[in-house]
Amino acid sequence: SALLLSSMGIWGDVIGLERGGGKTEVMVMEGVTAVAYTLDEGLIEFGTAIDDGNYTRATAFLETLEMTPETEAMWKTLSKLALEARQLHIAERCFSALGQVAKAQFLHETNEIADQVSREYATCLAVLEKNHKLAEMIFLEQVIEAMGMYQELHRSDECIVVAQAKVSIFSHPALENLCWSYYQWLVDTQQEERAGELQESQGDGLAAFSLYLKDGLPAKAARLVLSREELLANTELVEHITAALIKGELYERAGDLFEKIHNPQQALECYRKGNAFMKAVELARLAFPGEVVKLEEAWGDHLVQQKQLDAAINHYIEARYGSMGVQFEATLGARQWKKAIYILDLQDRNTASKYCPLVAQHISGESFPQHEVQ
């Protein structure tokens, strides 16, 4: 399609076209060397859908892409073609993706009018022919079409949402069969995370938990456990997830779980390992007051390693304890002379006298009123 032309300059003669492994390559002879140029599969897929007039397929493809200048150009191309073909629902989606709210809203209202008129026209004819069952089905047509669209686009999760919203229309076994078919497809295609989300939405927390762990998502499994009291009460399950979190070095989330099941000792240890010092200090103030000073100092050490010297000073001062040399170097590095002097004031005279010349040396290079350093 000329609208999708993307070109680059090459030297040589085209000697062949090869497709395999999900990609298409053009073989070019450049002098005595054969060079392969990989074509843009996205443009090929989109261009094929456009050339076939299958704008629904083109829309489904664009839905999978992030918005880039190239993607935006394809949305614009599709919007123009959809308008020309009077496929207004497709055009509405295009303008929504492009952020053209006014056009999208106008088309949305136009589509509603067209749909309403179409339904009323068909219903009137059905009533005229005394086909009351057909008239009844027309009133339900929108829901059926919406479900059909989502199934055609392989978006069964949204199809299920539509069915659940209109559950009185469908028998419960039919809805259950739809959910089961979708779940089975997700499992067969190894999409355990989405399968877990489906099971979670259906209220089966234990099945969702197992699927999240199978997909290597212990943090998501932990989030589920933290939100379900019946899962928290399962000791074996909690031990399993905490072990998985620690193995994956997700210490903070493991600490959250230990704290939730009233195991403050393990929670504090995990917070400490995960450098989640705010949670560690808050927990220590309640359960282990004697650990607060050590944690404040460790917090300061961690911040120094992260080059956050200003923040580190506050925790060292809060601790009033530990490696005075590290505290002092942090204040000098952050050019916090008053805090440096404050730290020295907390030391004995002999210790302070060793560091005072360093403060004076740094201050001598600064320009500020004399009373600031007295």
RODO-2510 file (C-alpha; in nm, 4 decimals, decimal comma):
residues 374
     n   res          X          Y          Z
     1     s     0,0000     0,0000     0,0000
     2     a     0,1411     0,3369    -0,0982
     3     l     0,0057     0,4864     0,2228
     4     l     0,2312     0,2566     0,4233
     5     l     0,5487     0,2984     0,2184
     6     s     0,8629     0,2849     0,4280
     7     s     1,1890     0,2888     0,2340
     8     m     1,5624     0,2893     0,2857
     9     g     1,8487     0,3233     0,0421
    10     i     2,0464     0,0096    -0,0419
    11     w     2,3115    -0,0752    -0,3005
    12     g     2,3008    -0,3857    -0,5145
    13     d     2,0548    -0,6173    -0,6845
    14     v     1,7628    -0,7983    -0,5218
    15     i     1,8204    -1,1708    -0,5674
    16     g     1,5472    -1,3220    -0,3566
    17     l     1,2867    -1,3045    -0,0801
    18     e     1,2965    -1,5424     0,2157
    19     r     1,0446    -1,5986     0,4934
    20     g     1,0983    -1,8116     0,8014
    21     g     1,1089    -1,7994     1,1769
    22     g     0,8388    -1,5328     1,1813
    23     k     1,0328    -1,2804     0,9739
    24     t     1,0699    -1,1792     0,6095
    25     e     1,4067    -1,0930     0,4567
    26     v     1,5036    -0,9448     0,1204
    27     m     1,8319    -1,0853    -0,0133
    28     v     2,0477    -0,8249    -0,1898
    29     m     2,3740    -0,8854    -0,3750
    30     e     2,6111    -0,6000    -0,2869
    31     g     2,9186    -0,6569    -0,4996
    32     v     3,0233    -1,0116    -0,4198
    33     t     2,8409    -1,0261    -0,0852
    34     a     2,4800    -1,1322    -0,0252
    35     v     2,3175    -0,9161     0,2425
    36     a     1,9806    -0,9821     0,4124
    37     y     1,7490    -0,6899     0,4947
    38     t     1,4684    -0,7687     0,7394
    39     l     1,1304    -0,6200     0,6505
    40     d     0,8998    -0,4595     0,9066
    41     e     0,6539    -0,7371     1,0009
    42     g     0,4201    -0,4829     1,1551
    43     l     0,3840    -0,2956     0,8283
    44     i     0,3361    -0,6230     0,6422
    45     e     0,0603    -0,7379     0,8797
    46     f    -0,1123    -0,3996     0,8794
    47     g    -0,0739    -0,3527     0,5044
    48     t    -0,2185    -0,6973     0,4334
    49     a    -0,5226    -0,6264     0,6506
    50     i    -0,5748    -0,2906     0,4777
    51     d    -0,5382    -0,4377     0,1287
    52     d    -0,7899    -0,7099     0,2217
    53     g    -1,0317    -0,4460     0,3502
    54     n    -1,0304    -0,6203     0,6883
    55     y    -1,0297    -0,3112     0,9088
    56     t    -1,1280    -0,5085     1,2188
    57     r    -0,8098    -0,7128     1,1819
    58     a    -0,6088    -0,3940     1,1274
    59     t    -0,7575    -0,2451     1,4449
    60     a    -0,6797    -0,5586     1,6448
    61     f    -0,3180    -0,5408     1,5281
    62     l    -0,2769    -0,1730     1,6171
    63     e    -0,4222    -0,2398     1,9627
    64     t    -0,1130    -0,4491     2,0395
    65     l     0,1342    -0,1683     1,9621
    66     e     0,2624     0,1172     2,1746
    67     m     0,1922     0,4658     2,0421
    68     t     0,4879     0,5820     1,8333
    69     p     0,5058     0,8183     1,5343
    70     e     0,4859     0,5130     1,3055
    71     t     0,1872     0,3677     1,4930
    72     e     0,0149     0,7070     1,4918
    73     a     0,0547     0,7238     1,1130
    74     m    -0,1093     0,3815     1,0795
    75     w    -0,4004     0,4874     1,3036
    76     k    -0,4491     0,7951     1,0826
    77     t    -0,4431     0,5829     0,7677
    78     l    -0,6996     0,3435     0,9133
    79     s    -0,9250     0,6283     1,0313
    80     k    -0,9353     0,7750     0,6798
    81     l    -1,0090     0,4414     0,5142
    82     a    -1,2721     0,3482     0,7753
    83     l    -1,4545     0,6772     0,7184
    84     e    -1,4473     0,6256     0,3427
    85     a    -1,5877     0,2749     0,3902
    86     r    -1,8510     0,4066     0,6359
    87     q    -1,7224     0,1726     0,9054
    88     l    -1,7864     0,4323     1,1702
    89     h    -1,7225     0,2101     1,4719
    90     i    -1,3675     0,1485     1,3459
    91     a    -1,3203     0,5190     1,2740
    92     e    -1,4392     0,6048     1,6260
    93     r    -1,1782     0,3718     1,7755
    94     c    -0,9070     0,5276     1,5585
    95     f    -0,9842     0,8813     1,6687
    96     s    -0,9942     0,7679     2,0323
    97     a    -0,6470     0,6192     1,9949
    98     l    -0,5248     0,9404     1,8323
    99     g    -0,6621     1,1490     2,1188
   100     q    -0,9019     1,3377     1,8913
   101     v    -1,1777     1,3431     2,1503
   102     a    -1,4227     1,5679     1,9646
   103     k    -1,4240     1,3503     1,6522
   104     a    -1,4460     1,0303     1,8563
   105     q    -1,7399     1,1670     2,0575
   106     f    -1,9188     1,2847     1,7423
   107     l    -1,8799     0,9441     1,5794
   108     h    -1,9907     0,7718     1,9003
   109     e    -2,3144     0,9712     1,9023
   110     t    -2,3600     0,9101     1,5295
   111     n    -2,3120     0,5366     1,5785
   112     e    -2,5680     0,5325     1,8592
   113     i    -2,8232     0,7062     1,6364
   114     a    -2,7536     0,4683     1,3477
   115     d    -2,7768     0,1621     1,5729
   116     q    -3,0999     0,2807     1,7296
   117     v    -3,2630     0,3558     1,3929
   118     s    -3,1484     0,0215     1,2556
   119     r    -3,2929    -0,1673     1,5523
   120     e    -3,6213     0,0208     1,5401
   121     y    -3,6537    -0,0387     1,1651
   122     a    -3,5879    -0,4121     1,1982
   123     t    -3,8164    -0,4404     1,5003
   124     c    -4,1044    -0,2665     1,3213
   125     l    -4,0769    -0,5056     1,0271
   126     a    -4,0697    -0,8051     1,2626
   127     v    -4,3825    -0,6821     1,4455
   128     l    -4,5566    -0,6168     1,1128
   129     e    -4,4882    -0,9771     1,0155
   130     k    -4,6084    -1,0920     1,3609
   131     n    -4,2651    -1,2408     1,4268
   132     h    -4,2535    -1,1390     1,7902
   133     k    -3,9683    -1,3751     1,8750
   134     l    -3,7509    -1,2073     1,6127
   135     a    -3,8440    -0,8660     1,7524
   136     e    -3,7369    -0,9848     2,0972
   137     m    -3,4037    -1,1107     1,9626
   138     i    -3,3341    -0,7758     1,7946
   139     f    -3,3500    -0,6032     2,1306
   140     l    -3,0775    -0,8401     2,2507
   141     e    -2,8696    -0,8043     1,9360
   142     q    -2,6286    -0,5460     2,0708
   143     v    -2,5083    -0,7752     2,3475
   144     i    -2,4621    -1,0675     2,1100
   145     e    -2,2724    -0,8536     1,8604
   146     a    -2,0490    -0,7152     2,1335
   147     m    -1,9627    -1,0644     2,2524
   148     g    -1,9026    -1,1788     1,8960
   149     m    -1,6676    -0,8895     1,8325
   150     y    -1,4598    -0,9659     2,1420
   151     q    -1,4438    -1,3357     2,0560
   152     e    -1,3338    -1,2554     1,7011
   153     l    -1,0566    -1,0386     1,8466
   154     h    -0,9626    -1,3173     2,0932
   155     r    -1,0539    -1,0930     2,3871
   156     s    -1,2605    -1,3481     2,5720
   157     d    -1,2065    -1,1767     2,9067
   158     e    -1,4087    -0,8761     2,7869
   159     c    -1,6625    -1,1096     2,6285
   160     i    -1,7136    -1,2656     2,9719
   161     v    -1,7591    -0,9208     3,1279
   162     v    -2,0381    -0,8464     2,8757
   163     a    -2,2016    -1,1811     2,9490
   164     q    -2,1800    -1,1275     3,3253
   165     a    -2,3340    -0,7808     3,2922
   166     k    -2,6282    -0,9384     3,1093
   167     v    -2,6369    -1,2620     3,3076
   168     s    -3,0184    -1,2708     3,2993
   169     i    -2,9960    -1,3083     2,9213
   170     f    -2,7749    -1,6161     2,9355
   171     s    -2,8208    -1,9348     3,1290
   172     h    -2,5645    -1,9862     3,4033
   173     p    -2,4301    -2,3059     3,2400
   174     a    -2,3651    -2,1128     2,9173
   175     l    -2,1690    -1,8485     3,1052
   176     e    -1,9779    -2,1152     3,2960
   177     n    -1,8917    -2,2911     2,9694
   178     l    -1,7642    -1,9645     2,8223
   179     c    -1,5444    -1,9010     3,1270
   180     w    -1,4146    -2,2569     3,1285
   181     s    -1,3300    -2,2518     2,7560
   182     y    -1,1416    -1,9267     2,7948
   183     y    -0,9587    -2,0534     3,1040
   184     q    -0,8605    -2,3752     2,9279
   185     w    -0,7279    -2,1791     2,6301
   186     l    -0,5177    -1,9587     2,8587
   187     v    -0,3695    -2,2616     3,0338
   188     d    -0,3048    -2,4425     2,7045
   189     t    -0,1217    -2,1373     2,5694
   190     q     0,0787    -2,1033     2,8942
   191     q    -0,0754    -1,7684     2,9912
   192     e    -0,0849    -1,8557     3,3599
   193     e    -0,0937    -1,4934     3,4763
   194     r    -0,4119    -1,4126     3,2823
   195     a    -0,5594    -1,7485     3,3814
   196     g    -0,4869    -1,6590     3,7432
   197     e    -0,6532    -1,3207     3,7020
   198     l    -0,9608    -1,4939     3,5590
   199     q    -0,9738    -1,7381     3,8504
   200     e    -0,9263    -1,4512     4,0950
   201     s    -1,2166    -1,2598     3,9380
   202     q    -1,4277    -1,5759     3,9698
   203     g    -1,3472    -1,5927     4,3413
   204     d    -1,1155    -1,8951     4,3283
   205     g    -0,8213    -1,7468     4,5170
   206     l    -0,6421    -2,0782     4,5732
   207     a    -0,6366    -2,1623     4,2009
   208     a    -0,5224    -1,8090     4,1188
   209     f    -0,2446    -1,8378     4,3777
   210     s    -0,1155    -2,1608     4,2223
   211     l    -0,1200    -2,0119     3,8721
   212     y     0,0699    -1,6997     3,9789
   213     l     0,3396    -1,9109     4,1415
   214     k     0,3574    -2,1385     3,8375
   215     d     0,4183    -1,8326     3,6199
   216     g     0,6977    -1,7150     3,8502
   217     l     0,5014    -1,4267     4,0010
   218     p     0,5445    -1,4631     4,3794
   219     a     0,4830    -1,0910     4,4375
   220     k     0,1437    -1,1125     4,2683
   221     a     0,0636    -1,4286     4,4622
   222     a     0,1597    -1,2507     4,7856
   223     r    -0,0631    -0,9558     4,7004
   224     l    -0,3518    -1,1994     4,6589
   225     v    -0,2770    -1,3751     4,9882
   226     l    -0,2579    -1,0435     5,1741
   227     s    -0,6054    -0,9538     5,0477
   228     r    -0,7737    -1,2854     5,1369
   229     e    -0,8190    -1,3870     5,5000
   230     e    -0,8951    -1,7483     5,4057
   231     l    -0,5591    -1,7729     5,2287
   232     l    -0,3747    -1,6110     5,5189
   233     a    -0,5195    -1,8769     5,7467
   234     n    -0,3588    -2,1499     5,5343
   235     t    -0,0239    -2,2007     5,7119
   236     e     0,1242    -2,4294     5,4457
   237     l     0,0343    -2,1863     5,1691
   238     v     0,1846    -1,8894     5,3547
   239     e     0,5077    -2,0803     5,4185
   240     h     0,5223    -2,1674     5,0497
   241     i     0,4811    -1,8092     4,9307
   242     t     0,7207    -1,6574     5,1846
   243     a     0,9864    -1,9092     5,0808
   244     a     0,9297    -1,8157     4,7155
   245     l     0,9528    -1,4447     4,7947
   246     i     1,2768    -1,4850     4,9893
   247     k     1,4226    -1,7034     4,7146
   248     g     1,3393    -1,4306     4,4646
   249     e     1,4919    -1,1700     4,7003
   250     l     1,1556    -0,9929     4,7295
   251     y     1,2266    -0,9275     5,0945
   252     e     0,9970    -0,6298     5,1478
   253     r     0,6896    -0,8171     5,0229
   254     a     0,7907    -1,1168     5,2375
   255     g     0,8150    -0,8803     5,5337
   256     d     0,4639    -0,7507     5,4639
   257     l     0,3355    -1,1068     5,4710
   258     f     0,5197    -1,1998     5,7914
   259     e     0,3887    -0,8850     5,9594
   260     k     0,0350    -0,9683     5,8476
   261     i     0,0526    -1,3135     6,0095
   262     h     0,1924    -1,1621     6,3301
   263     n     0,5515    -1,2797     6,2943
   264     p     0,7353    -0,9530     6,3680
   265     q     1,0800    -1,1117     6,4084
   266     q     1,0799    -1,2570     6,0553
   267     a     0,9162    -0,9422     5,9205
   268     l     1,1901    -0,7219     6,0667
   269     e     1,4620    -0,9471     5,9278
   270     c     1,3090    -0,9329     5,5790
   271     y     1,2624    -0,5566     5,5895
   272     r     1,6252    -0,5195     5,6916
   273     k     1,7478    -0,7450     5,4079
   274     g     1,5282    -0,5630     5,1577
   275     n     1,6510    -0,2196     5,2738
   276     a     1,2900    -0,1322     5,3575
   277     f     1,4092     0,0728     5,6522
   278     m     1,0979     0,2868     5,6941
   279     k     0,8844    -0,0227     5,7538
   280     a     1,1591    -0,1771     5,9664
   281     v     1,1811     0,1265     6,1946
   282     e     0,8025     0,1551     6,2266
   283     l     0,7793    -0,2124     6,3217
   284     a     1,0745    -0,1899     6,5617
   285     r     0,9208     0,1062     6,7467
   286     l     0,6225    -0,1163     6,8273
   287     a     0,7808    -0,4585     6,8743
   288     f     1,1573    -0,4142     6,9243
   289     p     1,2352    -0,0666     7,0645
   290     g     1,5934    -0,1690     7,1356
   291     e     1,6571    -0,2182     6,7621
   292     v     1,5512     0,1302     6,6522
   293     v     1,8925     0,2933     6,7001
   294     k     2,0716     0,0196     6,5043
   295     l     1,8161     0,0426     6,2255
   296     e     1,8491     0,4202     6,2028
   297     e     2,2247     0,3842     6,1697
   298     a     2,1891     0,1078     5,9083
   299     w     1,9430     0,3307     5,7216
   300     g     2,1997     0,6075     5,7210
   301     d     2,4707     0,3692     5,5938
   302     h     2,2413     0,2573     5,3121
   303     l     2,1671     0,6156     5,2093
   304     v     2,5386     0,6972     5,2047
   305     q     2,5918     0,4065     4,9652
   306     q     2,3153     0,5543     4,7495
   307     k     2,4934     0,8932     4,7563
   308     q     2,1973     1,0471     4,9421
   309     l     2,4131     1,2210     5,1976
   310     d     2,1635     1,4836     5,3149
   311     a     1,9071     1,2183     5,4007
   312     a     2,1703     0,9981     5,5664
   313     i     2,2699     1,2729     5,8106
   314     n     1,9204     1,2911     5,9581
   315     h     1,9200     0,9197     6,0372
   316     y     2,2670     0,9311     6,1875
   317     i     2,1580     1,2158     6,4125
   318     e     1,8418     1,0222     6,4974
   319     a     2,0619     0,7292     6,6002
   320     r     2,3169     0,9468     6,7888
   321     y     2,5205     0,6345     6,7827
   322     g     2,7502     0,4138     6,5776
   323     s     3,0283     0,5102     6,3401
   324     m     3,0841     0,8772     6,4127
   325     g     3,3413     0,8909     6,1338
   326     v     3,0870     0,7822     5,8727
   327     q     2,8323     1,0321     6,0055
   328     f     3,0883     1,3089     5,9992
   329     e     3,2080     1,2320     5,6457
   330     a     2,8481     1,2302     5,5249
   331     t     2,7844     1,5778     5,6658
   332     l     3,1045     1,7136     5,5091
   333     g     3,0188     1,5551     5,1750
   334     a     2,6764     1,7184     5,1882
   335     r     2,8332     2,0533     5,2926
   336     q     2,6168     2,0560     5,6052
   337     w     2,8576     2,2409     5,8341
   338     k     2,6119     2,3055     6,1174
   339     k     2,5218     1,9373     6,1360
   340     a     2,8899     1,8440     6,1293
   341     i     2,9494     2,0709     6,4277
   342     y     2,6412     1,9271     6,5995
   343     i     2,7798     1,5729     6,5593
   344     l     3,1131     1,6852     6,7065
   345     d     2,9306     1,8416     7,0016
   346     l     2,7995     1,4946     7,0867
   347     q     3,1543     1,3512     7,1079
   348     d     3,4105     1,3691     7,3857
   349     r     3,6666     1,6498     7,3718
   350     n     3,9558     1,4345     7,2444
   351     t     3,7516     1,2865     6,9587
   352     a     3,6053     1,6222     6,8588
   353     s     3,9476     1,7884     6,8532
   354     k     4,0639     1,5457     6,5838
   355     y     3,7855     1,6484     6,3464
   356     c     3,7529     2,0218     6,4161
   357     p     4,0419     2,1131     6,1802
   358     l     3,8611     1,9345     5,8953
   359     v     3,5501     2,1442     5,9525
   360     a     3,7569     2,4603     5,9665
   361     q     3,9369     2,3649     5,6467
   362     h     3,6100     2,3176     5,4586
   363     i     3,4508     2,6289     5,6049
   364     s     3,7496     2,8429     5,5100
   365     g     3,6668     2,7850     5,1452
   366     e     3,3048     2,8926     5,1879
   367     s     3,1613     3,2399     5,1614
   368     f     2,9039     3,3172     5,4325
   369     p     2,8703     3,5408     5,7386
   370     q     3,1138     3,4765     6,0216
   371     h     2,8366     3,4212     6,2785
   372     e     2,7263     3,1073     6,0879
   373     v     3,0389     2,9211     6,1969
   374     q     3,0865     3,0474     6,5486
***
